[in-house]
Amino acid sequence: MNWLNLDLCHFLMASSGESVRSFIIFLLVNRDVAAINSQKNNKIIRRLPRICLSKNDISRVNIFTFVFASLFIKIFAFNFHTSEETLKKITEIISKKEKGVYLRFGDGDVLLANGQDDSYQKNNFCLKHEMREAFALNGPNVLKCLPLGCTEYGGLEEGMFEGNHAAPFEWCANIVSLAAPLWNGEMKDVYSMTALAHTATNHASFCLHFLKFLKESSCTLFVGNAEIPPFIVELLFGHECQCVLAPPRNSYTEIDRIEQECLAKVANVKGYKIIITSMGCSGRALQKRLWNRLDDVFLFDFGSLMDALCGWNTRQWIELVHFNSQEFIHLLEKELRDCSSNLKGQIRIICTSAIIPEHYEMRREEYTRSLQRLKNYPYELYVFEACHRSSPPFLEKLTPHVFYSNVNNPSLRNKGVNEAASLIEGFKYYRFNDEDMIVKLTGRYHLFNDHFLKIIESHPEGDVFVKGDKNHLRSHEKIFSGCFAMRHRFFKQMLAEMDLVKMEKEMIDIEKEIAHFIQQLEDQGAHVVYVDKLGVAANIGNACPPVVTYW
């Protein structure tokens, strides 16, 4: 074996047929331990699991030889990540809002990339080319999967059995040998393609926790089988998740239309986006296209658990484990509906600011003092700045969550219009949970105690918190807009219904618009909590020396 070299290794990877199989058998039977242990030939041995041996070939090699080769497969093969490891990695990427993709390559994808048909998708030249491009994607957050449910590759997990994600080593080795030439580099990490399905049946609490995290992360777009019931999509991803429908079979025939609809729907979504696909093997081609067109995105393929939730026995495992879709949906509803049973979401403090040249130093000092005080409270603090980043920047030193909307129009007379426009853009960027409680505070105002925040905490049933009383609100048709709180879904609805052009043209106060919306909510059954004191102070007239007003 001393004559073996890396050129031969490349030849083996690019070749096929009986001659190569015979050579591998010769290599195994006539092994030289010293040569195998050499650094050069270790690289060749690492390629051995990627060469396909038939059952007849293996029978021609004695058991000792096969066990010997298996040891090197275990030692030198890629790192396979289990179901839970895979979902944890996805959670980590999304939590950091990093670009990433979960590519669930199965045996069907491997077949299509090699010019053969899948059970739900007929092959064609273009799909074969695109599938190969998808296999070739690389990067730190490109999670490529293969169905390797065998002990030798580390993919056989507790609870797996034949027909339920487990597979013989020979079958898995065949998958690897077909996939490796498409990998566009060394196979270092391979992830579980059955992560959701396996945890759903063997560690349901872990699966539910991940699905809860996914929903709370605000999914932007769902691209999937048109026959999936809408209530399943809304339960999993929220009612604000947009949808693009795909054919139940051969969805690649409409891939161009699907791609264009996806791009159109996310065109106005600023900030981080999560796009879910559930459209079979063609979904990997779509993921590849979107990966090349979008930034600030995670592309997640949902997998066969979606079919199981719909009650479709499209996969063998669904029937073999007696998956009860109704029971699991009940657990989902209990876990995911509103994503919380107590406060119904998190309290988030949003400070609006506009760092304009006039009175710059005074405003910078007021913003700094206000944010420093807010940092003492145990809530996430955000700043929606309507202008450009100041030079030198100072807001980032006070909170990591600063969004520059750049929408401030100094020619507008109605300053409330600028604030509303900045809030609209900020909510698009951060995509908070619908049930989060948004405490809106004008950045120059100071929340000098936590009285208002404690009231919000003690009334988890509340949808709106505002200073005053019901009679005052309806008689004056105005509220104090410098500090109030409203559930995120209502806040977005209110902003969407504001006619900003009319507000500017007719000089309609934003305080009046908010009061009118709150009246409508209350009439429709929303719970409005009126408070007598806010614990807020401000120098509202930019007076020098300051003239402080308290609320």
N, C-alpha and C positions, 0 to 999 in steps of 0.2 A: 504493500500500500504506500510505499515511500514515493511512488511516482504520481500519486494523486496531487492535484493543485487546484487553485481557485478557478482556473479556466474550465476545468472539468466540472466544477460545481455549477458554474453558469450554464454549461452544456446540459447538465442533468435537469436544471430548472426549466430550460427551454425545450426539452425534448419530451417525447412520449412514445409509447409503444412497447412491444415485447422485448426489444433489445435493451431498453433502459431497465425494465423489470428484472431481466436476467442479470444485468450488471449489478443491480442493487443486491440481489440474492448472493451473487458472487462476493460482493463487498462484505456482506454480513457473515457469510460462512467462512471466508478467508480473512477474518479480521486480524489486525495486528494491534494488540493493546497499546504498545509503546507508540505506534504511529497515531492511533486514535487520541492518545493523551497529548500529542504535540499541538501546539497552538494553531498551526496552519490547518491541520486536519479536523480540529474541533469545529471550525467554521463549516466544513463539509458535513460533519455529523449533525450540526444544527439544521441542515437542510433535509436530513433524512425523513423526518415526519411529514414533510411536504411532498414526498413522492408516493404515488398511489400504488399499493400492493393489493392484488386480488387475494381472495381466500386460498385459491390454488397455489399462488406464489408463496404465501405464508406457510402453507403446509410443507413446502419444499425446504423450509429452513427449520433446523431443530429447535426445540423449545428453549434450550439454553441461549441460543443465538438471539431469539426473539426477545427474551427477557433482558438480555444484555443491551440490545438496541433500545428497549423501552426505558431503561435507566437513563440513557442519554436524552431521550425525548423529554423525560421529566425534568432533567437538570438544565437542559439548554433551550427548551421551548420558550415561547413568549409568555408573558404574564397574563393569565386569564382572571378577569374580575367577576366575582359572583354576583348574584342578583342584588343583594343588599349593598355590596360595594359599588355596583353600577348606579343605583338610585342615589346613594350618598354622593357620588361624584357629580351627578347631574344637579343635585341640590346645592352643592358647593359652587358650581359654575353660575347657576341662576342667582344665588344669593349675592354673588359678587358682581352681578349684571355684566358678565363677560360673554363675548360671542362664543357660541358652541353649537354642536349638532350631535344628535344621537341617531346613528345610522344602523338600523336593525337589519343587517344583511342575513338572510336565511338561505336555505337551500334553493328556494325559488329564485332569489337574486343571483346566486352563483350560476344557476342554469341559464338565466336570461343573459348574463354577462358573457356566457360561453356559447350563445347562439341557440339555446333550446327554450321550449315553452315552459311556463309555470301553469299551475292549475287554474289561476284566475287571470292570467295575462299571457296572450300570445306574443311570441318574440317577433321583432323586426329589426332591421339593420340599425335604425336610429336609436331604438331603445337599448340595443346591445352596446352601442357606442356611449350613450349617456350613462348606462349602468357602470361601464368601465371607468368613466370619468368620476362617478360617485365613489367607487372603490379606491380611486387614486387620491381622493382628498386627504390632506394631512394637516396636522397642527396640534398644539397642546390640548385643545378642547374639542378635537374631532374624535368622538367615541365610536369606533367601528366594531361591530358585533359579528359573531359567527355562532351557529348552533353546534356547540361542542359539549354535549352532555355526556362525557365519558370521564372516567377516573384519570386516564393518562394525561389529559389536557387540563385537569382541575375543574372541569365544568359540571361534574356530577354532584348535585347538591342533595341534601336530605329531603326526602319526599318525592324525588324524581324516580321514575321507573319507565320501562319500555312503553312508548306511546305517550308518555307524560314528560317530554323534554329530554329523556335519557336516550342515548344512542350508542351502538357498538363503536369501538375504537376504529375499526376498519372504515366504517362509514364517515366518521369524523375526520380521519386522516385523508380520505378522498376529498372532503370539503376543503380542507386546508390546502391540499395540493392544487386544487382548482383556483382557490382564492389568492394564494401567495403571489403568483405572477402579476396579479392585478393591484397589489397593495401599494405600489409606488414607493418602495423602501422596505426596510426590515420590519417584520412583524414584532413589535415590542409589547404592545398592549392590545388585548382583545376583550371586549365587554360582553355581558350577557344580553342576548336578544330576547330572553323570556323573563326579564326582571319583574315586570308588572304581573304577568300571568302567574309566575311561580310564587311570588310573595302573597298574591291574592288568595292562593289556596293553601299555603304553608305558613305564612306569617302575616295574617290579615291586618293586624294592628299596624305593622310597619308599612304595608301597602296603603292603608287608609291615611296614615300620617303623611305619606308622600303626596297622595292625591289632594289632601287638604292644603299642603304647602303649595302645590301647583296652582290650585284655585286661588289661594290668597295672594299669589304672585301676579295675578291679573293677566290671564291669557288673552292675547290680542286677537288671534284668528284660529279657527278650526277648519281644516280642509279634509273632508271625508265623504264616505259613502252616503249618497243621497237618501238611502233607506234607513239610516240611523235615526231613531226617534228623537225629535227636538228636545224632549224633556231630559233625555240622557245627556245631551250636549250641554244644556243649561245647568243641570245638576253638577256635572264635572267641572265646567269651565266658567260658569256665571252667565247671567243674561246679557251682559255687555260684550261678550266674546262674539265677534263677527264670524260668519260662516261662508265658505265656498264649497259648493256641492260637486261631487265627483260621481261618475257611473259606478255601479256595483262591480262590474267586470270590465277588463280592458280599458281602464281609465287613461292609459297612455294615449289613446286616440283623441282625447280632448286636453292633452297636457298644455298646449299653447294657450287655450282659453282659460284653463285653471290658473296658470302662472300669471296671466295678465290681470285676472280678477284679484288674485292675492296681492299683487303689487299695487293695484288701485286702492284696495281697502286699507293697506298700511301706509299709503303715501302721506297721509296727514297725521300719522301717529308718531309723535316725537318721543325720543327716549327709548328705553329698553322694550323689546317686543318678544313675546313667546308665541310661536306658531306651532300648533299641534296638527300632525297629519295622521290620517287613518284611511288610506286608500290603496293598500296592498303594495306590491313591489314598485309600482310606478311612483309611489311616494318618495322613494329614494332619489329618483331622477328629479322630482320637484324640489326636494331638499337641496340637491346639488345646485340647481338653478338659483334658488333663493339665497343659498350661501354665497354665491358669486355676485349677487345683486344688492344684498342688504348688510348693514352693520348693526351693532347693538341688538343682536337677535339670538335667541336659542330656538333651534328647530328640533322638536321632540316627536318621535314616531310612537304612537300609543300601543300598537300591537294587537294581538288576538284577544286581549281582555275586553276590548270594545265589542267584539262579536259575542263573547260570552255574556256581557251585560245586556245585549240585545236579545239574548235567548237563541242565538244561532249556533248550531253545532257544526261549525265550519272546521274545527280542529279536533283531533282525536282526544287531546287532553281534556277538553270540555266535557265530553261524555264519560271518559274514564274516571274522572275525579268526582262525577255527579255534581257538577257546579250548579248551585242554586242561585240563579240570577236575581230572583225576587228577594231572597234573603240578603244577598250582598248589596243590592240597591237600597234595602232598608237600612243597612249599616252605613252606607254612603250618605243617605239622607240625614241620619242621626249625626254623623261626623261632619258633613260638609255644609248642610243648610245653614246659612248665615255665618258658618265657620266659627261660631262661638255661642255658648248658651248663657253667658253672663252679661258682659258689657257689650256684646255684639260687635266687637272690633276694638281697635286701639284709639287712644286719644293722641291726636297729632296737632301740634301748634304751628300755624302758618302765619308768618309775619310778612306783610306786604311792604315793599319799600320802593322808593324812586330817588336814586342818587343823582339829582340834577345840579347844575352848576350854582344856581342861586342858593345861598345859605348852605353851601356844601359842608363847611366845617361844623356848623351847628347840627346839621342832619347826621353827619358821621358820628358826632358825639352822642346824639340821642339814640341812634340805632345801636351803638356799641353798649351804652348803659342798659338799654332794654333787653338786648340779647344776653348780656352777662347775667342779668337777673333771671331770665328764663332758663338759663342753663342749670339753675339750682333745682328745677322741677324734674321729676323722673319721666319725662315724655320726649318723644322725638320732636326735634325743632327744625323747621324749614324756613327758608327765606325765598320769597318770590320777588326778585328785583326786576322792575319794569324797564330799566335802562341797561346800558352796557356795563361791563366789568370796570370798576374804578381802578385807577392806577396811582399808587400801588393798591392792590386789593386788600380789604380788611374784613369783609364779611366771612370769608373762608376760615379766618382764624377763630371765629366764634361758633361756627357750626359747619359740619361737612356737607350739609344739605342746602346748597345754594343754587337756585335756578335763575338764569338771566333770560327773561322772555324777549327783551329788546322790542317791546311793542309800544313803549311810551311815545305819545305824539304830543309834543309841546304846544302845538297849535290848537289843541282842543280846549274849549272853555270848561267842559264838564270833566273834572278830574276823576269822578267815579267811573267814567267810561274806561279810562286808562287802567284803573285798578281791576275792573271786571275782566278786561282783555288779558291782563297779566295772570289773573287767577285761572282763566280758561286754559291758557298755554301751560301753566304750572301743573294743573291736574292731568293734562294730556301726557306730560312728561313722567310724572311719578306714578300714575295709575294706582292710586290707593284702593284698598278694599272698600266695596260699596258701603259696608257697615261701620267703617271708621268714623269717629267723631272728629270733625275738623273745627278746631278753635281758631277763628280768624282774628288776628290782632294787627291793627295798623302799627307798623314797625316803630314809629316815633313815640307810641304810647307805652307806658310802663305798667306792667302787671305787678303791683308792689306787694301783693300777698296771694295766697293760693285759694282764697275763698271761693272764687268762681269755679276753679278746677275741682275742688272738693264737692261742690254741688253736682257737677257732671258725674263724678265718680259714684255718688250716692243715689243717682237716678238713672240706672242702666236702661230703663224703659223709655227715656227721653229721646226725642228725635231732633228737637230744636231747643236751644237755651238762649234767652234774650232778656235784656234789661227792661223792666217796666211791668205792666199788667195788661190783661186782655182788653179791658175797656180803653186804656190809654192807646194801645196799639191801633185799635179800630177807629177811635175818634180822631187821633192825630195823623193816622196813616203814614207814620214814620217810625223808624227804630234807630237806636244808636248803633251805627255800623262799625264803629272803631273796635268793638270787641263783642263777638257773639259766637255761638257754636251751632253747627248743623251737621247732620249725617251726610257723608260724602255723596251718596246717590241723590239726595235732595239738593245738595249744593250744586252739583253738576246740572241737574234739571233746571234749577233756578237761573243759572248763568246762560244755559242754552235758550231759555225763553225770553231773555232780555233783548230788547231791540236797541242795540247800542247806537245805531244811526239816529233813531227817533229820540233817544235820551239826550244826545248831543244837540240835535236840532231844536228840541223843545225845552232843553235844560231841565230834564226830569231828574230829580235827585235819586241816587242809588239807594238811599235810605227808604224812599217811598216804594221803590221797586221791591226791595227785600220785604218790607212790611206787607205789601200786597200778596207776595208769594206765601209768606208765613200764614196769612189769613186763609188762603186757599188750602194749604196743607192741613191746617187745624180743622177746617170744615170737612175735609176728606177723611178725618180720623187720626191724623198724626198727633203725637203727644208733644205739646209745646210746654216747656217749663219756663215760667217767668221768675226773674230774680230781682231783688230790690237793690243789691249792691254788687258791683263787679270787682272792686279793688283795683281800678285803673286810674292813672293820672297822666296828664299831658299838657304841654304848652302849645295849645292848638293854634294860636295866632302868631307864632314865631316871635313873640314879644321878647324884648331885651331891656331890662332884666325879665326873666320868665314870669308869666302869669299862669299858674297851674290850676287846671280844672280837674275835679275828681268825679268819678262815677261809681 
